[in-house]
């Protein structure tokens, strides 16, 4: 659940259902050949989205465009952007601690 007790959009629970993992993923990760490819792809996506701050930069670019739109609500947009920015920063920090993102 998001910080501050706020619910997920649409009232959903968020997170994996049942927290039981994904049996198919676990099966494939049992294969050394597949696991290597999976980890390489994971690292690549991490670098493209979080490692080089692309997600944060995209947010800032979107905010600049939104500021030019008629009916722009600076207060609401700023509040939502701050929440998203915090989420991206937290996710980036967490993923940076994962072995899969730190090894090659």
N, C-alpha and C positions, 0 to 999 in steps of 0.2 A: 504494500500500500504506500502511496506517495507520502512524503513528510507532511506533518501538520494535520494528519488524519483525513486528507482530502481523498475522495474516491477516484477510481480510474474513469476515463471518459466512457460514456455509455453505460456506466454502472458495472462494468466487468470487474472480475477479480484481479486480473493482471497476473503475470508470471506463469510458469508452467502449471498445467492442470495436474493436481495430485502430487506434484513434485517428485514423481516417480522416474523421471528420466525418459529417454526415448529409446525403446528397445532396438529399433532398426539402426539408429545412430550408434548405439553401443556395440551392436554386432559388427558394423563396418569398421568402427574404431579398433576392434579386435584384430583386424588385418593390418599388418605393418605397412604394406604398400598403400592401402587406402588412408591410413592414419597420417602418413607422411604428406600425401596430397591434401588432405583435409587441413592439416596444420599449416601448410604452405599457403593455402587459399585463405585461411583464417588470418594469418599474419598480414597477407596482402590487403585484405579488406580492412583490417585494423589500421594499417598505415594510411590507406586512402581516406578513411573516414575520421579516425580519431588521432592517429599519430602525427599527421601533418596539420591538424586543426581544421580540416576541410569542413566538418560539420559546424564548428563555431563560426568560421568565415562565411558559410552559406547563410547562417542565421543573421549575421550582421548585414550581409548584402540584402537579404529579404526585408530587414527592418528599414534600410535606406529607401527601398522601393515603396514600402507601405507608407512611409512618411509623405509621399507625394500623391497619395490617393485621396480623392474627395471622401469626406466622412471618417477620415483616420482618427481613431481614438487613442491618443498618445498614452494616456494613463493605463487603459486596459492592455494595450499592446506591450507597453513597458513591463507591466506585471507578468504577463504570460511569457514574454521573452526572457525575463529574469529566471522564471521557473525552468524554462527549457535550457537556458544557458547553464544553470546549476546542474541539471540532469546530465547534460553533455560533459561537463567538467568532471562530475562524479564518475560517470561511466568511463571516461578516458583514464582517470586516475586508477580506477579499479582494474581495467583491462591491462594497464601498464604493469601491474604486479603479477599478471598471469604468466606462467612459464611459456605458454604457446606464443605469446606476443614478444617475449624477450629472447627466444632462441632462433637460430636459423637452420 
